[in-house]
Amino acid sequence: MNHERIQQLKELLTDDPRDSFCRYALALEYASDPSALNQAIRELELLKKIDPQYLALYYQLGLFYHQEQEKEKAKQVLLEGMSLAKQQGNAHTYSELEFLLDDIE
């Protein structure tokens, strides 16, 4: 986990708390340290509330829930992501989400 990068991302989010890319990047930075996975999950949950159309968050959030043994939460968020991917016409992301869902089940 790069603390300097985390600080930079937090500063950017102070300027614009609705910056989806920065929030997503912050979550991934936290996730690079297994002891900070819960913080990564919180950031992605917040991003989902702020920008539920940000498709990339669904795979990562599902994966992180799975890593935390939250199987039902993982399945739910992956299904939501699959629905969104279908709406957006994004077959590649749909397949990735479906593959992870199959792995969880």
Backbone as a chain_set.jsonl record, in Angstrom:
{"seq": "MNHERIQQLKELLTDDPRDSFCRYALALEYASDPSALNQAIRELELLKKIDPQYLALYYQLGLFYHQEQEKEKAKQVLLEGMSLAKQQGNAHTYSELEFLLDDIE", "coords": {"N": [[0.863, -1.17, 0.0], [0.65, 2.103, -0.936], [1.292, 4.823, 0.798], [1.694, 7.506, 0.181], [0.428, 7.784, -2.302], [-2.174, 7.197, -1.502], [-2.681, 9.404, 0.13], [-2.57, 11.451, -1.8], [-4.775, 10.759, -3.413], [-6.841, 11.03, -1.548], [-6.707, 13.787, -1.129], [-7.469, 14.716, -3.651], [-10.082, 13.764, -3.61], [-11.107, 15.319, -1.602], [-11.33, 17.725, -2.868], [-13.176, 17.006, -4.836], [-15.543, 15.056, -3.953], [-17.145, 13.343, -5.38], [-15.744, 12.178, -7.391], [-15.475, 9.552, -9.273], [-13.475, 7.903, -10.43], [-11.189, 8.479, -8.849], [-12.073, 7.624, -6.32], [-12.434, 4.898, -6.817], [-9.801, 4.197, -7.486], [-8.587, 4.728, -5.027], [-9.787, 2.765, -3.433], [-8.698, 0.456, -4.623], [-6.04, 0.869, -4.049], [-6.038, 0.673, -1.235], [-6.796, -2.012, -1.093], [-4.524, -3.329, -1.877], [-3.157, -3.978, 0.352], [-3.718, -6.543, 2.443], [-4.606, -6.191, 5.092], [-6.053, -3.904, 4.998], [-8.357, -4.348, 3.632], [-11.03, -4.094, 4.403], [-11.347, -1.326, 4.445], [-11.08, -0.795, 1.751], [-13.393, -2.042, 0.819], [-15.339, -0.407, 2.044], [-14.878, 2.0, 0.664], [-15.624, 1.265, -1.947], [-18.301, 0.596, -1.531], [-19.293, 3.108, -0.884], [-18.759, 4.413, -3.301], [-20.523, 3.007, -4.92], [-22.935, 3.983, -3.982], [-22.695, 6.688, -4.653], [-22.161, 6.684, -7.415], [-23.718, 4.591, -9.07], [-23.57, 3.642, -11.649], [-20.976, 3.131, -12.292], [-19.341, 0.78, -13.592], [-17.029, -0.852, -13.206], [-16.66, -1.12, -10.475], [-18.243, -3.205, -9.508], [-17.195, -5.778, -10.018], [-14.81, -5.726, -8.502], [-15.82, -5.178, -5.905], [-17.453, -7.411, -5.508], [-15.477, -9.403, -5.586], [-13.928, -8.661, -3.353], [-15.789, -8.941, -1.263], [-16.131, -11.687, -1.46], [-13.556, -12.558, -0.751], [-13.647, -11.859, 1.889], [-15.319, -13.71, 2.892], [-18.017, -13.223, 2.567], [-20.3, -14.423, 1.125], [-23.024, -14.208, 0.186], [-23.384, -11.43, -0.07], [-21.441, -10.972, -1.993], [-22.454, -12.434, -4.181], [-24.847, -11.036, -4.637], [-23.962, -8.413, -5.359], [-22.511, -9.006, -7.636], [-24.488, -9.977, -9.336], [-26.0, -7.634, -9.613], [-24.111, -6.087, -10.943], [-23.881, -7.565, -13.312], [-26.394, -7.156, -14.416], [-26.266, -4.391, -14.86], [-24.108, -4.314, -16.642], [-25.239, -5.616, -18.797], [-27.271, -3.788, -19.45], [-25.655, -1.691, -20.273], [-24.524, -2.76, -22.48], [-22.131, -4.141, -22.342], [-20.474, -6.732, -22.96], [-18.063, -8.009, -22.369], [-17.374, -7.291, -19.683], [-19.653, -8.282, -18.46], [-19.226, -11.046, -18.847], [-16.916, -11.426, -17.282], [-17.893, -10.85, -14.715], [-19.838, -12.843, -14.514], [-18.22, -15.13, -14.617], [-16.777, -14.882, -12.206], [-18.922, -15.041, -10.429], [-19.803, -17.68, -10.94], [-17.575, -19.002, -9.947], [-17.788, -18.458, -7.247], [-20.162, -19.691, -6.531]], "CA": [[0.0, 0.0, 0.0], [1.447, 3.311, -1.084], [0.656, 5.854, 1.627], [1.744, 8.786, -0.526], [-0.64, 7.751, -3.308], [-3.438, 7.296, -0.767], [-2.841, 10.806, 0.529], [-2.888, 12.228, -3.005], [-6.148, 10.459, -3.801], [-7.728, 11.645, -0.561], [-6.733, 15.227, -1.401], [-8.31, 14.895, -4.833], [-11.466, 13.534, -3.196], [-11.521, 16.476, -0.809], [-11.744, 18.723, -3.863], [-14.359, 16.506, -5.543], [-15.889, 13.772, -3.336], [-17.912, 12.517, -6.315], [-14.837, 11.726, -8.449], [-15.59, 8.095, -9.259], [-12.191, 7.271, -10.71], [-10.314, 8.617, -7.674], [-12.585, 6.766, -5.257], [-12.124, 3.532, -7.236], [-8.347, 4.042, -7.346], [-8.306, 4.676, -3.594], [-10.18, 1.422, -2.97], [-7.703, -0.514, -5.093], [-4.804, 1.1, -3.296], [-6.247, 0.035, 0.066], [-6.872, -3.47, -1.268], [-3.195, -3.896, -2.089], [-2.723, -4.432, 1.677], [-4.825, -7.358, 2.967], [-5.116, -5.694, 6.372], [-6.893, -2.729, 4.739], [-9.418, -4.751, 2.711], [-12.311, -3.521, 4.858], [-11.392, 0.07, 4.001], [-11.344, -0.862, 0.304], [-14.819, -2.352, 0.681], [-16.102, 0.804, 2.399], [-14.758, 2.967, -0.43], [-16.427, 0.802, -3.072], [-19.719, 0.735, -1.146], [-19.599, 4.532, -1.021], [-18.794, 4.684, -4.735], [-21.765, 2.426, -5.449], [-24.013, 4.923, -3.636], [-22.464, 7.946, -5.363], [-22.186, 6.49, -8.867], [-24.033, 3.175, -9.293], [-23.306, 3.294, -13.049], [-19.529, 2.888, -12.447], [-19.399, -0.664, -13.754], [-15.834, -1.55, -12.717], [-16.711, -1.356, -9.027], [-18.995, -4.408, -9.161], [-16.289, -6.937, -9.989], [-13.905, -5.602, -7.356], [-16.574, -5.302, -4.661], [-17.808, -8.827, -5.401], [-14.26, -10.137, -5.248], [-13.537, -8.35, -1.978], [-16.75, -9.62, -0.388], [-15.79, -13.119, -1.514], [-12.345, -12.729, 0.05], [-14.035, -11.686, 3.294], [-16.279, -14.777, 3.195], [-19.376, -12.66, 2.517], [-20.755, -15.041, -0.117], [-24.302, -13.67, -0.282], [-23.144, -10.06, -0.53], [-20.687, -11.079, -3.242], [-23.37, -12.861, -5.238], [-25.795, -9.948, -4.908], [-23.321, -7.309, -6.072], [-22.146, -9.49, -8.966], [-25.725, -9.997, -10.135], [-26.304, -6.236, -9.931], [-23.149, -5.681, -11.962], [-24.237, -8.229, -14.565], [-27.56, -6.441, -14.94], [-25.788, -3.108, -15.366], [-23.292, -4.579, -17.83], [-26.186, -5.93, -19.876], [-27.892, -2.511, -19.83], [-24.65, -0.873, -20.944], [-24.042, -3.471, -23.658], [-20.729, -4.473, -22.11], [-20.431, -8.197, -22.891], [-16.811, -8.441, -21.736], [-17.511, -7.172, -18.231], [-20.686, -9.253, -18.077], [-18.585, -12.363, -18.779], [-16.024, -11.443, -16.116], [-18.746, -10.93, -13.527], [-20.452, -14.169, -14.53], [-17.166, -16.092, -14.286], [-16.535, -14.789, -10.766], [-20.124, -15.567, -9.764], [-19.733, -19.149, -11.049], [-16.502, -19.445, -9.047], [-18.287, -18.324, -5.87], [-21.224, -20.675, -6.307]], "C": [[0.907, 1.229, 0.0], [0.749, 4.467, -0.357], [0.657, 7.228, 0.956], [0.629, 8.864, -1.578], [-2.01, 7.871, -2.636], [-3.701, 8.743, -0.359], [-3.211, 11.681, -0.662], [-4.343, 12.011, -3.43], [-7.153, 11.074, -2.83], [-7.83, 13.156, -0.772], [-7.605, 15.527, -2.616], [-9.791, 14.717, -4.481], [-11.989, 14.643, -2.296], [-12.024, 17.569, -1.745], [-13.037, 18.311, -4.565], [-14.716, 15.119, -5.004], [-16.65, 12.825, -4.263], [-17.059, 12.023, -7.488], [-14.746, 10.2, -8.395], [-14.248, 7.41, -9.48], [-11.264, 7.337, -9.501], [-10.773, 7.709, -6.534], [-12.267, 5.3, -5.56], [-10.627, 3.257, -7.061], [-7.946, 3.948, -5.872], [-8.653, 3.302, -3.028], [-9.156, 0.388, -3.39], [-6.383, -0.355, -4.362], [-4.917, 0.482, -1.899], [-6.187, -1.489, -0.058], [-5.522, -4.111, -1.5], [-2.559, -4.361, -0.779], [-3.877, -5.221, 2.286], [-5.403, -6.854, 4.288], [-6.028, -4.482, 6.195], [-8.058, -3.063, 3.795], [-10.774, -4.185, 3.122], [-12.449, -2.06, 4.437], [-11.663, 0.129, 2.499], [-12.825, -1.132, 0.055], [-15.667, -1.117, 0.992], [-16.052, 1.84, 1.275], [-15.617, 2.553, -1.62], [-17.921, 0.867, -2.766], [-20.158, 2.192, -1.277], [-19.683, 4.908, -2.501], [-20.083, 4.168, -5.355], [-22.955, 3.34, -5.141], [-23.91, 6.207, -4.461], [-22.684, 7.787, -6.865], [-22.463, 5.019, -9.19], [-23.82, 2.718, -10.739], [-21.828, 2.988, -13.309], [-19.295, 1.375, -12.431], [-18.219, -1.405, -13.131], [-15.919, -1.893, -11.23], [-17.332, -2.698, -8.678], [-18.112, -5.652, -9.103], [-15.423, -6.885, -8.736], [-14.647, -5.787, -6.038], [-17.004, -6.752, -4.45], [-16.62, -9.679, -4.992], [-13.867, -9.908, -3.792], [-14.495, -8.981, -0.972], [-16.434, -11.115, -0.325], [-14.558, -13.407, -0.655], [-12.627, -12.619, 1.543], [-15.092, -12.709, 3.728], [-17.715, -14.282, 3.294], [-20.023, -13.127, 1.211], [-22.044, -14.416, -0.657], [-24.158, -12.239, -0.778], [-22.412, -10.077, -1.865], [-21.612, -11.437, -4.394], [-24.318, -11.728, -5.626], [-25.144, -8.844, -5.741], [-22.9, -7.753, -7.473], [-23.37, -9.548, -9.882], [-26.148, -8.58, -10.532], [-25.384, -5.74, -11.039], [-23.451, -6.305, -13.312], [-25.428, -7.53, -15.218], [-27.141, -5.105, -15.556], [-24.966, -3.302, -16.636], [-24.184, -4.876, -19.037], [-26.85, -4.643, -20.382], [-26.936, -1.649, -20.645], [-24.102, -1.537, -22.209], [-22.585, -3.875, -23.55], [-20.605, -5.982, -21.872], [-19.173, -8.698, -22.19], [-16.922, -8.402, -20.213], [-18.575, -8.131, -17.716], [-20.063, -10.637, -17.901], [-17.659, -12.479, -17.572], [-16.815, -11.594, -14.822], [-19.374, -12.313, -13.407], [-19.444, -15.242, -14.136], [-16.88, -16.076, -12.785], [-17.72, -15.34, -9.984], [-20.118, -17.1, -9.795], [-18.677, -19.708, -10.095], [-16.963, -19.427, -7.588], [-19.314, -19.401, -5.561], [-20.618, -22.051, -6.352]], "O": [[1.805, 1.363, 0.831], [-0.246, 5.012, -0.834], [-0.27, 8.016, 1.141], [-0.029, 9.895, -1.717], [-2.897, 8.561, -3.138], [-4.82, 9.238, -0.492], [-4.069, 12.556, -0.548], [-5.05, 12.962, -3.763], [-8.196, 11.579, -3.246], [-8.903, 13.738, -0.616], [-8.386, 16.479, -2.609], [-10.647, 15.436, -4.996], [-13.196, 14.876, -2.24], [-13.01, 18.249, -1.457], [-13.888, 19.151, -4.856], [-14.246, 14.113, -5.536], [-16.785, 11.638, -3.964], [-17.594, 11.506, -8.469], [-14.026, 9.639, -7.569], [-13.922, 6.444, -8.791], [-10.618, 6.344, -9.166], [-9.947, 7.094, -5.859], [-11.876, 4.549, -4.666], [-10.239, 2.208, -6.547], [-7.06, 3.17, -5.517], [-7.895, 2.743, -2.234], [-8.783, -0.472, -2.592], [-5.691, -1.337, -4.091], [-3.979, -0.166, -1.435], [-5.593, -2.164, 0.782], [-5.381, -5.323, -1.337], [-1.542, -5.055, -0.792], [-4.911, -4.639, 2.616], [-6.581, -7.075, 4.566], [-6.704, -4.074, 7.14], [-8.673, -2.161, 3.227], [-11.581, -3.833, 2.261], [-13.546, -1.609, 4.109], [-12.391, 1.003, 2.031], [-13.434, -0.516, -0.819], [-16.617, -0.822, 0.267], [-17.058, 2.48, 0.968], [-16.269, 3.397, -2.235], [-18.721, 1.163, -3.653], [-21.267, 2.472, -1.731], [-20.584, 5.644, -2.903], [-20.666, 4.821, -6.22], [-23.876, 3.456, -5.95], [-24.921, 6.745, -4.912], [-23.305, 8.632, -7.508], [-21.544, 4.282, -9.546], [-23.885, 1.521, -11.019], [-21.464, 2.624, -14.427], [-19.079, 0.78, -11.375], [-18.403, -2.49, -12.578], [-15.306, -2.862, -10.784], [-16.987, -3.281, -7.65], [-18.281, -6.489, -8.216], [-15.314, -7.866, -8.002], [-14.157, -6.479, -5.146], [-16.928, -7.265, -3.333], [-16.744, -10.569, -4.151], [-13.513, -10.85, -3.083], [-14.062, -9.499, 0.058], [-16.469, -11.722, 0.746], [-14.529, -14.392, 0.082], [-11.927, -13.216, 2.361], [-15.684, -12.585, 4.8], [-18.53, -14.853, 4.019], [-20.264, -12.327, 0.306], [-22.131, -14.127, -1.851], [-24.745, -11.873, -1.797], [-22.722, -9.293, -2.761], [-21.561, -10.818, -5.456], [-24.56, -11.494, -6.81], [-25.725, -8.391, -6.728], [-22.932, -6.95, -8.405], [-23.288, -9.206, -11.062], [-26.601, -8.355, -11.654], [-25.825, -5.055, -11.962], [-23.297, -5.655, -14.346], [-25.454, -7.34, -16.434], [-27.603, -4.737, -16.636], [-25.111, -2.543, -17.595], [-23.907, -4.436, -20.153], [-26.975, -4.434, -21.588], [-27.343, -0.966, -21.584], [-23.303, -0.937, -22.927], [-21.881, -3.945, -24.558], [-20.63, -6.445, -20.732], [-19.218, -9.709, -21.49], [-16.597, -9.379, -19.539], [-18.412, -8.728, -16.652], [-20.34, -11.323, -16.917], [-17.623, -13.519, -16.915], [-16.446, -12.375, -13.944], [-19.432, -12.882, -12.317], [-19.783, -16.167, -13.398], [-16.755, -17.131, -12.162], [-17.535, -16.034, -8.984], [-20.397, -17.742, -8.782], [-18.871, -20.77, -9.504], [-16.569, -20.282, -6.795], [-19.333, -19.955, -4.462], [-21.327, -23.044, -6.188]]}, "num_chains": 1, "name": "protein.A"}
